[in-house]
Amino acid sequence: MTEAQQRLVEVRASIKAILEKGQRVRRGDREVQRAELASLRVLEAQVAREVANENAALRGRGRSRISYPSI
């Protein structure tokens, strides 16, 4: 698993935790606010693009779609 794929798994786990347990957690007299869900969604999209680019590069399909025919 590449570093980008690992980050994507971690971001998705954070999003899942917020959806299941809520944005704020209170224990006794202490309260912890987790990361904003909207910012995690943006980060998820960015990291997903990185993973897609890595996978495309591994398959030999980089960003450049210019082909040079042989003469």
C-alpha positions in Angstrom: 0.0 0.0 0.0 1.4 3.4 -1.0 1.6 6.3 1.3 -1.2 8.1 -0.5 -3.4 5.0 -0.2 -2.7 4.8 3.5 -3.6 8.5 4.0 -6.9 7.9 2.1 -7.7 5.0 4.5 -6.9 7.2 7.5 -9.0 10.1 6.2 -12.0 7.9 5.5 -11.6 6.3 9.0 -11.7 9.9 10.4 -14.9 10.7 8.4 -16.5 7.5 9.6 -15.7 8.2 13.2 -17.2 11.7 13.0 -20.4 10.3 11.3 -20.7 7.6 13.9 -19.6 9.4 17.1 -20.3 13.0 16.3 -18.2 16.2 15.8 -17.7 16.8 19.6 -17.0 14.3 22.3 -17.6 15.1 25.9 -16.3 13.0 28.8 -16.9 14.4 32.2 -15.9 18.0 32.2 -13.7 17.8 29.1 -14.9 18.3 25.6 -12.9 17.5 22.4 -13.9 18.8 19.0 -12.8 16.7 16.1 -11.8 18.0 12.6 -14.4 19.7 10.5 -16.3 17.2 8.3 -16.2 19.6 5.3 -12.4 19.9 5.5 -12.0 16.1 5.7 -14.2 15.7 2.6 -12.0 18.2 0.7 -8.9 16.3 1.9 -10.5 13.0 0.9 -11.0 14.3 -2.6 -7.4 15.5 -2.9 -5.9 12.3 -1.6 -8.2 10.2 -3.9 -6.9 12.2 -6.9 -3.3 11.5 -5.7 -4.1 7.8 -5.5 -5.7 7.8 -8.9 -2.7 9.6 -10.4 -0.3 7.0 -8.8 -2.4 4.1 -10.1 -2.4 5.7 -13.6 1.3 6.2 -13.5 1.8 2.6 -12.5 -0.3 1.4 -15.5 1.7 3.6 -17.8 -0.9 6.3 -18.1 0.5 9.5 -16.8 -1.1 12.9 -17.0 0.3 13.6 -20.4 -2.0 12.4 -23.1 0.2 13.6 -25.9 1.4 10.9 -28.2 4.2 11.2 -30.7 3.8 9.0 -33.7 7.0 7.6 -35.1 8.1 8.7 -38.5 
